[in-house]
Amino acid sequence: MFLLTRPSSQAIDRFLRESQDLPLSFDIVGLDGRCPPGFDLDEDVVVIGEGRKTFEKAERALHSWKHFDLGWLEVFPKTGHVEPGTVVAVVMRHLGFWSLNGCRVVYAVGDGTSETRRGFAYATLPNHAERGEELFEVAWDPRSDQVTYRIRAISRPRALLARIGKPIVRVLQKQCRQASAAALRAATNEGSWR
């Protein structure tokens, strides 16, 4: 949904209520390297620190949606739980207008079984400008002691405006991945929250 002004809290709440029972607009859940025809595959992996404690802080930051604290991009509800089935609204300001996009968390990574990888993925709902899935994952390599943040996405424009402006959308997607990595690194390392 594209808007000329920032959506009000009431509009966001209504959007979330109306999104609860919507089906996914992307039916291939689980980013295992397959990329359906017509979709773009993007992946960024960045080092955000070192050590087990940093990994644990990064996991808490990720599950508190700190990677979306960008000013021009936010997720609602702010206290949204990161568990399968959770519906969120992604609000984004770009090129002088706003978009409101629905997503549902579809799976967790390292749901208690992995000591070195944690995260989650969400897939788009029909009220999102794109179709696809996005994975957000933090990992700790005990050998190198490095903590990394990985974003992996499969997407293709769904809304007419997104299809027409695909080259611009691709630039915005790259900027978003880079800003998300910087936000998670800052939240993990600068002590701005805990």
Secondary structure, DSSP 8 states (H G I E B T S, - for coil): -EESS---HHHHHHHHHHHTT---S----S-SS---TT-EEEEEEEEEEESHHHHHHHHHHHHTTGGG--SSEEEESTT---STT-EEEEEEEETTEEEEEEEEEEEEESSSS-SSEEEEEEEE-TTSSEEEEEEEEEEE-TTT-EEEEEEEEEEEE-SHHHHHTHHHHHHHHHHHHHHHHHHHHHHHHS-S--
